Amino acid sequence: MSDFNAAVEKITKNPIFTFSKLSLDFFEKKKLFKLIFTFVCVVMAVITLVYPFIILGRTINSGYFNFGIQYAIAFIFAWLAVVAACWLGFYLWWNRRKKAAEIGSSEFIMLPFFSEILITFGEWLGILFGVIGAVGGLFALIFLGRYSTGMLLAILFSGDGGGLLAGLPIVGGLLKYPVIFGPVVGVLIILISRFFAEMLWVLAAIANNTKETSRELKKKNG
């Protein structure tokens, strides 16, 4: 029996088994989830920062500026509103990546993980809707009047004024009255996302408190 135990111990010290142990420790110490959360935040921050330049390149290639100086000026001001909104969105994701440390310290990790992703995404989307809708929509309305809807479609969706999201009722109303509906929709998105995120937080808090209470009872009962 001792020979068998010695053989097993020798095998488990093999580099293959050692590597497996390191992988399991990686999962058990919650490093993977912290890494994923940080990765998501960084990717979203970079995408948000690059997005205004994608819009600019797409609009130039569409021939939008051939419509005249009035359309060009309206687009420039609206595009600056997009840049401002995306900068705020970039800062939000980039700063929120620091929450990875708090997520890793929680006893139950999945609920805090998804709640932070949900609330950050809601705040990000709400900022984009609010700033682009209000500021960009205001400049489009000033320079283009009733033709401002087409310009916002060109900015937000595609150069020909189409796009899948443009067919949705909420987006259609937003594009018709962006100065009003932009901030309203943005605030609603933030509130709704925070509502569902806080529900996840409550579940995590209940789970943590229940486990802590169970530990205290076990200590008392000895």
C-alpha positions as CSV (number, residue, x, y, z in Angstrom):
1,M,0.0,0.0,0.0
2,S,2.8,2.3,0.8
3,D,4.4,1.6,-2.6
4,F,1.1,2.5,-4.2
5,N,0.8,5.8,-2.3
6,A,4.4,6.6,-3.3
7,A,3.7,5.9,-6.9
8,V,0.6,8.1,-6.8
9,E,2.5,10.9,-5.2
10,K,5.3,10.6,-7.8
11,I,2.7,10.8,-10.6
12,T,0.9,13.8,-9.2
13,K,4.2,15.7,-9.0
14,N,4.6,15.2,-12.8
15,P,4.6,18.6,-14.7
16,I,1.3,17.6,-16.4
17,F,-0.5,17.3,-13.1
18,T,1.2,20.4,-11.7
19,F,0.0,22.4,-14.7
20,S,-3.6,21.1,-14.1
21,K,-3.4,22.2,-10.5
22,L,-2.3,25.7,-11.5
23,S,-5.3,25.9,-13.9
24,L,-7.7,24.8,-11.2
25,D,-6.2,27.3,-8.7
26,F,-6.7,29.9,-11.4
27,F,-10.5,29.2,-11.4
28,E,-10.8,28.8,-7.7
29,K,-9.1,32.1,-6.9
30,K,-11.6,33.9,-9.1
31,K,-8.8,35.3,-11.2
32,L,-10.5,34.3,-14.4
33,F,-13.7,36.3,-13.7
34,K,-11.6,39.3,-12.8
35,L,-9.7,39.0,-16.0
36,I,-12.9,38.6,-18.1
37,F,-14.5,41.6,-16.5
38,T,-11.4,43.7,-17.1
39,F,-11.2,42.5,-20.7
40,V,-14.8,43.4,-21.4
41,C,-14.4,46.9,-19.9
42,V,-11.2,47.5,-21.9
43,V,-12.7,46.2,-25.2
44,M,-15.9,48.3,-24.8
45,A,-13.8,51.4,-23.9
46,V,-11.7,51.0,-27.1
47,I,-14.7,50.3,-29.3
48,T,-16.4,53.4,-27.9
49,L,-13.4,55.5,-28.5
50,V,-13.0,54.4,-32.1
51,Y,-16.7,54.6,-33.0
52,P,-16.8,58.3,-33.8
53,F,-14.1,57.8,-36.4
54,I,-15.9,54.9,-37.9
55,I,-19.0,57.1,-38.3
56,L,-16.9,59.9,-39.9
57,G,-15.3,57.5,-42.4
58,R,-18.6,55.9,-43.3
59,T,-20.3,59.2,-43.7
60,I,-17.5,60.6,-46.0
61,N,-17.6,57.5,-48.1
62,S,-21.4,57.7,-48.5
63,G,-21.1,61.0,-50.3
64,Y,-23.1,62.8,-47.6
65,F,-21.1,66.0,-47.8
66,N,-22.2,66.4,-51.5
67,F,-25.6,67.7,-50.2
68,G,-24.1,71.1,-49.4
69,I,-22.5,73.3,-46.8
70,Q,-25.6,73.3,-44.6
71,Y,-25.6,69.6,-44.2
72,A,-21.8,69.5,-43.7
73,I,-22.0,72.1,-40.9
74,A,-24.9,70.2,-39.2
75,F,-23.0,67.0,-39.4
76,I,-19.8,68.5,-37.9
77,F,-21.6,69.8,-34.9
78,A,-23.6,66.6,-34.5
79,W,-20.4,64.5,-34.9
80,L,-18.8,66.6,-32.1
81,A,-21.7,65.6,-29.9
82,V,-21.0,62.0,-30.8
83,V,-17.3,62.5,-29.8
84,A,-18.3,64.0,-26.5
85,A,-20.8,61.1,-25.8
86,C,-18.2,58.5,-26.7
87,W,-15.5,60.1,-24.6
88,L,-17.8,59.9,-21.6
89,G,-18.6,56.3,-22.5
90,F,-14.9,55.5,-22.9
91,Y,-14.1,57.0,-19.5
92,L,-17.0,55.1,-17.9
93,W,-15.8,51.7,-19.2
94,W,-12.2,52.5,-18.5
95,N,-12.8,53.6,-14.9
96,R,-15.3,50.7,-14.2
97,R,-12.6,48.1,-14.9
98,K,-11.3,48.9,-11.4
99,K,-14.4,47.1,-10.0
100,A,-12.8,43.8,-10.9
101,A,-11.0,43.8,-7.5
102,E,-14.3,44.2,-5.7
103,I,-15.9,41.4,-7.8
104,G,-13.0,39.0,-7.0
105,S,-13.4,39.6,-3.3
106,S,-17.1,38.6,-3.2
107,E,-18.0,35.2,-1.9
108,F,-20.5,34.7,-4.8
109,I,-18.9,36.1,-7.9
110,M,-21.4,35.6,-10.8
111,L,-24.2,37.8,-9.5
112,P,-21.8,40.8,-8.9
113,F,-20.1,40.1,-12.2
114,F,-23.3,40.3,-14.2
115,S,-24.8,43.2,-12.2
116,E,-21.7,45.4,-12.8
117,I,-21.7,44.5,-16.6
118,L,-25.5,45.3,-16.8
119,I,-25.3,48.6,-14.9
120,T,-22.2,49.8,-16.8
121,F,-23.8,48.9,-20.2
122,G,-27.0,50.6,-19.2
123,E,-25.1,53.8,-18.2
124,W,-23.1,53.7,-21.3
125,L,-26.1,53.3,-23.6
126,G,-28.0,55.9,-21.7
127,I,-25.2,58.4,-22.1
128,L,-25.0,57.8,-25.9
129,F,-28.8,58.2,-26.3
130,G,-29.0,61.3,-24.0
131,V,-26.0,63.3,-25.3
132,I,-26.3,62.4,-29.0
133,G,-30.1,62.8,-29.0
134,A,-30.1,66.1,-27.1
135,V,-27.0,67.9,-28.4
136,G,-26.7,66.3,-31.8
137,G,-30.4,66.5,-32.4
138,L,-30.5,70.2,-31.4
139,F,-27.8,71.1,-33.9
140,A,-29.4,69.0,-36.6
141,L,-32.7,70.7,-35.9
142,I,-31.2,74.2,-36.0
143,F,-29.4,73.7,-39.4
144,L,-31.7,71.2,-41.2
145,G,-35.1,71.6,-39.6
146,R,-37.4,68.8,-40.7
147,Y,-34.6,67.1,-42.6
148,S,-32.6,66.5,-39.4
149,T,-34.0,63.0,-39.0
150,G,-32.2,61.9,-42.2
151,M,-28.9,63.3,-40.9
152,L,-29.2,61.5,-37.6
153,L,-30.0,58.3,-39.5
154,A,-26.8,58.8,-41.5
155,I,-24.8,59.3,-38.4
156,L,-26.2,56.5,-36.2
157,F,-27.0,53.8,-38.6
158,S,-25.9,53.9,-42.3
159,G,-25.1,56.3,-45.0
160,D,-28.3,55.6,-46.9
161,G,-30.6,56.3,-43.9
162,G,-31.4,52.7,-43.2
163,G,-30.4,50.3,-40.6
164,L,-32.1,47.7,-38.5
165,L,-32.5,49.8,-35.3
166,A,-34.2,52.6,-37.3
167,G,-37.3,50.4,-37.8
168,L,-37.9,50.0,-34.0
169,P,-40.7,52.3,-32.7
170,I,-38.6,53.7,-29.8
171,V,-35.8,54.6,-32.2
172,G,-38.1,56.0,-34.8
173,G,-39.6,58.3,-32.2
174,L,-36.2,59.2,-30.9
175,L,-35.1,60.2,-34.4
176,K,-38.2,62.3,-35.1
177,Y,-37.9,64.2,-31.8
178,P,-34.3,63.6,-30.6
179,V,-34.0,66.7,-28.4
180,I,-36.9,65.5,-26.2
181,F,-36.7,61.7,-26.5
182,G,-32.9,61.4,-26.4
183,P,-32.5,62.4,-22.7
184,V,-35.7,60.7,-21.7
185,V,-34.8,57.4,-23.3
186,G,-31.2,57.7,-21.9
187,V,-32.5,58.2,-18.4
188,L,-35.0,55.3,-18.7
189,I,-32.2,53.0,-19.9
190,I,-30.0,53.9,-16.9
191,L,-32.9,53.5,-14.4
192,I,-34.1,50.2,-15.8
193,S,-30.6,48.7,-16.0
194,R,-29.8,49.8,-12.5
195,F,-33.1,48.3,-11.3
196,F,-32.3,44.9,-12.6
197,A,-28.6,45.2,-11.5
198,E,-29.7,46.0,-7.9
199,M,-31.9,43.0,-7.9
200,L,-28.8,40.9,-8.6
201,W,-27.0,42.8,-5.9
202,V,-29.8,42.0,-3.4
203,L,-29.6,38.3,-4.3
204,A,-25.8,38.3,-3.8
205,A,-26.2,40.1,-0.4
206,I,-28.8,37.6,0.7
207,A,-26.6,34.7,-0.3
208,N,-23.6,36.2,1.5
209,N,-25.6,37.0,4.7
210,T,-27.1,33.5,4.7
211,K,-23.7,31.9,4.4
212,E,-22.3,34.1,7.1
213,T,-25.2,33.4,9.4
214,S,-24.7,29.6,8.8
215,R,-21.1,29.9,9.8
216,E,-21.9,31.8,13.0
217,L,-24.5,29.2,14.0
218,K,-22.0,26.3,13.3
219,K,-19.4,28.1,15.6
220,K,-22.0,28.5,18.4
221,N,-23.2,25.0,18.2
222,G,-19.7,23.8,18.2
